[in-house]
């Protein structure tokens, strides 16, 4: 199946440029589709905030790449446990590093979901 994953061309100033298109705010990329994501800080990370990724499960997603904002932080335990229970891997880092990693992994054809908190 051909992939049409958006690329993260730039980030900062409260949003992202994805495949040449500016999107204000945080973004969730799942199944090669970018969508607005209302999370603005790590404190808002709950299983409900990532319900679509958790429901997609390992059939569609190898792991979740979580951009925690300007600085890396440990995601809440409840979220980590929900992702693990769904059979997904979890990698978390600051948003700039997560955006770069997302581009590398999608270029390799990996089935990764990215939840990126805007910086």
C-alpha positions as CSV (number, residue, x, y, z in Angstrom):
1,X,0.0,0.0,0.0
2,X,1.4,3.4,-0.9
3,X,2.1,5.8,1.9
4,X,1.2,9.4,1.9
5,X,2.5,10.4,5.3
6,X,2.7,14.1,5.9
7,X,6.2,15.4,6.6
8,X,7.0,17.8,9.5
9,X,8.7,20.6,7.6
10,X,8.9,23.0,10.5
11,X,7.7,23.5,14.1
12,X,7.6,26.4,16.5
13,X,5.5,29.6,17.0
14,X,2.7,27.5,18.4
15,X,2.3,25.1,15.4
16,X,3.7,23.0,12.6
17,X,4.2,23.1,8.9
18,X,3.1,19.7,7.6
19,X,3.9,19.0,3.9
20,X,4.0,22.7,3.3
21,X,0.8,23.6,5.1
22,X,0.8,25.6,8.3
23,X,-1.3,24.2,11.1
24,X,-1.6,26.1,14.4
25,X,-1.6,24.1,17.7
26,X,-0.7,20.6,18.5
27,X,-1.1,17.8,16.0
28,X,-1.9,14.1,16.0
29,X,-0.8,12.0,13.0
30,X,-2.4,8.6,12.8
31,X,-2.7,6.4,9.7
32,X,-0.8,9.0,7.7
33,X,-3.5,11.6,8.4
34,X,-2.8,14.8,10.4
35,X,-5.5,16.2,12.6
36,X,-5.8,19.0,15.1
37,X,-5.1,17.8,18.7
38,X,-6.4,19.9,21.6
39,X,-3.5,18.9,24.0
40,X,-1.4,22.0,25.0
41,X,0.7,20.6,27.8
42,X,1.9,17.2,29.3
43,X,-0.6,17.7,32.2
44,X,-3.4,17.1,29.6
45,X,-2.1,13.8,28.5
46,X,-4.7,11.1,29.3
47,X,-5.7,7.9,27.7
48,X,-8.8,9.7,26.4
49,X,-6.6,12.3,24.7
50,X,-5.0,9.5,22.7
51,X,-8.1,7.2,22.4
52,X,-7.9,7.0,18.6
53,X,-4.3,5.8,18.8
54,X,-5.0,3.3,21.5
55,X,-8.1,2.0,19.6
56,X,-6.0,1.6,16.4
57,X,-3.8,-0.9,18.2
58,X,-0.8,-2.7,16.9
59,X,-2.5,-3.6,13.6
60,X,-2.2,0.0,12.5
61,X,0.5,1.4,14.8
62,X,3.9,0.0,15.8
63,X,4.4,2.6,18.4
64,X,3.4,6.1,19.5
65,X,5.9,8.9,19.2
66,X,5.0,11.5,21.8
67,X,6.4,15.0,21.6
68,X,6.1,16.4,25.1
69,X,6.6,20.1,24.3
70,X,9.7,22.3,24.7
71,X,11.2,19.9,27.2
72,X,11.1,16.1,27.6
73,X,9.0,14.8,30.5
74,X,7.7,11.5,31.7
75,X,4.1,11.0,30.4
76,X,1.6,10.2,33.2
77,X,1.5,6.6,34.4
78,X,-2.1,6.2,33.4
79,X,-1.3,7.0,29.8
80,X,1.9,4.8,29.7
81,X,-0.1,1.9,31.1
82,X,-3.0,2.4,28.6
83,X,-0.6,2.5,25.7
84,X,1.2,-0.6,26.9
85,X,-2.1,-2.5,27.5
86,X,-3.1,-1.7,23.9
87,X,0.1,-3.5,22.7
88,X,1.8,-0.4,21.4
89,X,5.3,0.8,22.0
90,X,5.8,4.3,23.4
91,X,8.7,6.7,22.7
92,X,8.6,10.2,24.3
93,X,10.9,13.1,23.9
94,X,10.8,16.9,23.4
95,X,8.7,17.9,20.4
96,X,11.6,19.1,18.2
97,X,13.3,15.7,18.5
98,X,10.0,13.9,18.1
99,X,9.3,15.8,14.8
100,X,12.7,14.9,13.4
101,X,12.3,11.2,14.5
102,X,8.8,11.0,13.0
103,X,10.2,12.1,9.6
104,X,13.0,9.5,9.7
105,X,10.7,6.7,10.8
106,X,8.0,7.4,8.2
107,X,10.7,7.6,5.5
108,X,11.6,4.1,6.5
109,X,8.0,3.0,6.1
110,X,7.4,2.5,9.8
111,X,3.8,2.6,11.0
112,X,4.2,5.2,13.7
113,X,1.6,7.5,15.2
114,X,2.8,10.9,16.4
115,X,1.2,13.1,19.0
116,X,3.1,16.4,19.0
117,X,2.5,19.1,21.6
118,X,3.1,22.5,19.9
119,X,6.0,24.6,21.0
